[in-house]
């Protein structure tokens, strides 16, 4: 008699974070194939069911149990007021690993200098609830309208200010807008349904996903280094290069020589390799990493 395997329903963000999320899942070991005609992509894990859903909606579907877990921005959890279990923060996005920010912005030549200047004015945004809470906090009464898109253009003709998401600020500058204040910084989060989190099998599966995703993200900023060096130079090498933390040292068949292997931050490799060479290291190899799990 055939038994049905257990399934974990996992929501991935459709849209701007989709490509980055699928790439990170691949590095974590889950290969996902997306069809343009379906929001149910293939994944090479029989225990996973992937759903591609707008990031704005994922926290609500997780909260109500239509999804067991999902990846969405902290901003949408706050905007929706969703009661979910936050498993972890994952710093990745389509443009940068820095947090995205919801900012209050006005045209460059606007007289508005602070939120207090918006009393009685009109603001357009996609995060209506977040914006209303921000205004209440500052004691400002303003009309907040939902924006279906092209929010940056509305600031010049249709409204007095906007609350918009930015990663680098380039789009705001291109549209001649000035940031007045930041309402919220947001990063992607892995969240779980409260009931699913209490289920032993689902929780273990979610924790495995989190572990592998975190390992994949850690690996992105690091590389592996291998080299050979005469043992008589080893102490000097390690003392002069503190970046070589806790290296693995192995004896070579050639007497008096050892192999040194370590993991370091990628951005310092260009500084370290010449120093390694000067210290007597030979056969230096730099290689990429898929996962780094601590």
N, C-alpha and C positions, 0 to 999 in steps of 0.2 A: 504494500500500500504506500503510495506516494504521500509525503508530508510536505506541507507548504513551509518554505524557509521564512524566517522572520525578516521584516523589512523596516528600514528606517527612512522616513520621508524627509528629505533634505532640500530646503529652498535656497537657490542661488540667485543673486540679483540679476535681473534682465536689464540691459541698458549699459550705462557708462562703466559700471564695475564688472560687467559680464566677462569680458575678455581677460581681465586681470585675475578674476576669481577662478576661471577655468584653468588659466596658466598655473596658478598656485596649487590648485587641486592636482594637476598633472605632476608637479614637482613633489607633491605629497604622496604620489603613487596611484592616484585615481584618474584614469584616462576617460575623458568625457567627449562625446561626439554630439554636436548640436545640429539639428535639422532646421532649416528656415521655416518649415511648415508645422513644426511641433514645439510645444513648450515642455515636452517630456524627453530630454536628451538621453542617449545611451551612456551608461557608465559600466566599466568592467569590474563591477562588484555586485553580486547577486543580492546582497543584503541592503543595497542602497537603491532608493528611488529618488531621482533628482527632478525637481520642478524649477523651471525658470519663471520667476515672478518679479514684478517691479519692486525695487528695494523699499519703496514707500509703503508697500502692503505686507511685506514679509512678517514683520513683528506681529501684526494682527492675526495672520494665519497661524503663526506659531502659538500665540496666546490662546487661540480658540481650538487648537489641536488638529487643524487641517494639515499642519506640518509638525513633525517632531522637533525639528531644529532648522536653523537657517543662518545665512550670513546677511547682515544688513548694517546700515550705518547707525551709530549711536543717536544721531539726530532724529531718525524716523521712530526709534523706540520712544524718545522723549516726546516727539510731536504727537504720536498716537497714544501716549500714556499706557503703553503695553506692560502687562504684568507677566514678565518672562524671566527665566533664569539666564544670567549672562555667564557664559562659559569662559570667554576670553576675548581679549582685544588683539586685532591683527592689523598691523600697520602696512597696508598696501592700498594703492589706488591706481587709476589709469595714468596719472601724470607724475605722481611723486609719492614718497612714503611718508610725507608730512601730513598732519591732520588737515582735513578740509574745514573751512570756517563759514558759518552763516553770518554775514555782515550786513549792517545797515549802511546803505550807500545813497548818495545824492549826486546830482550833476556837479561838475567841478566848480561852477560859478554860483551854486546855490547859497543863499544866506544861512542855511541850516548848518549849525556847528555842533549841536548836541541833540540828543533825543528830546530834550525839553522844548526845542524849537519846533517840534512836530505836533504840538497840541492843536487839535482841530484840523489837522491835515489828513491826507490819504496816503496809504502805503500798500504796495502790491507785493505779494510773496506767495510761495508755494507752502510755506510753513506758517499757516495762519495761527494755530494754537500757540506755537512757540513765540511768535511775534506778539500776540495778545498778552501772554504772561510777562514778557519783557516790558511792554508798555505799562502794565499794571504795577510792576515792580518799581518803575520810575515815576508813577503817578501821572502818566500822560494819557490823555483821551484822544485817540485818533482812529480813523476808519481804516480797517484792515480788509483788503479784498484778495480773494484767491486769484493767482495768476496761472493761466494755462500754458504759459510760455512767453518767449521774447520779453521777459521781465526787464532786462537791462534797457531796452528801447523805450519802455513805458515811462521810465524816470524822466525823460526829457519833455514829454508832452501830456501824459495822461494822469500821472500821480506825482506826489511831492517827494517820495522816497521809495526805495525798494529794500527788501531783505532777500539777499541772494547768496548762493553757495559759491565759494571760490577756493581754489587750491593754491594758485600762484599769484592771483590778482591781475593777471595779464588781460583777461577779457574785460574786467572792469575798467582798466586803464585805456584799453582800446576803444571803449564806449564812452570815454571822457567822464567817468564816474569817480567819486571820491568816497573813501570809507570813513564813516563817522564813528562806528563802534562795532565790536564783535559780540554777537549774541551767544554763540555756542561753537566750540571746537568739536569736531566729530571724526571718529575713526571707525572702520568696519569692526563689527563684533559677531562672534559666533554665539547665538542664543538658542535656548531650548525651552520647549513647553514644560511647565512645572510638573505635570503628571508624567510626561515622558522621562524627565530627569529622575523621577523616583522609581522608574522601572529599571531593574538591574541590568538587563540585556541592552536596552537602549542607551542607558547612561554609559556603559562600557564602550559601546560603539561610538558615541559622541565624543567621549574622552580620547579614544584612539584617533578620531578625525582631528581633534584639537592638537594632540601631540605631534602628528605628522605634519599638519599645516604649520605649526609653530617651528618645527624643525626645518621645513622648506624655506620659511621666511628668514630664519637665522642664517641659513646657508647662503642667501642672496648677497649678504654683505661681507662674506668671508671666502677665503680660498685656502687650499692646502699647499704646503711647500715641502719639498723633499730635497735633500742635498747630502753629499758625502764630504767628510772633513777628517783631517788627521787628528787623532785623539789628543795630541799635545796642544792643539789649538782650540779644543772644544771649550774649556773653561773660559778662555778669553772671549770666545764667540758668544757664549750665553751671558756673560757679565756685561758685554758691551751692547747687547741687543735685547733689552727687557721685553720687547714685543714677542719674543720666542718663549711664550709661557708654557711650562710643563711639556716640553717636547718629548717625543718617543725617540729613544736612542738605541740603535741596534749595532751589534758587532758585524763587520764585513769580513769576507774571507781573506781580504788583503790585510795582513797584520799591521796593527797600528792605526787603522782607519775605522770610522764609525759612520753609520747613516743616521741622519737627523730628520725627523718628520714632525710637522706642527701645523696648526690652523691659525691664521691671523686675519685681521681685518683687511679687506681688499685695498682700501685706500692708502695703506702704508706700504704696499708691496713695492712700489716704484722707488721708495726711499731705502727699503731694506735690502733688495737684491744687490745693488752695488756694494753695500757694506758687507754682505755675506761673501761676495767675491773677494773683496779686499782682505777679509779675515781668513781666507784660505779655503773657503767652501768650493766644491767642484760638483759638476753634474746637477746643477740647481734646476728643479722642475716645479712649475706652478700649475695647479690643476683646479678646475671648478668643483663645487660641492653641490649635491642634491639636497641633503638634509644635514643639519647639525642638531642633535638631540642631547640636551644636558640632563 
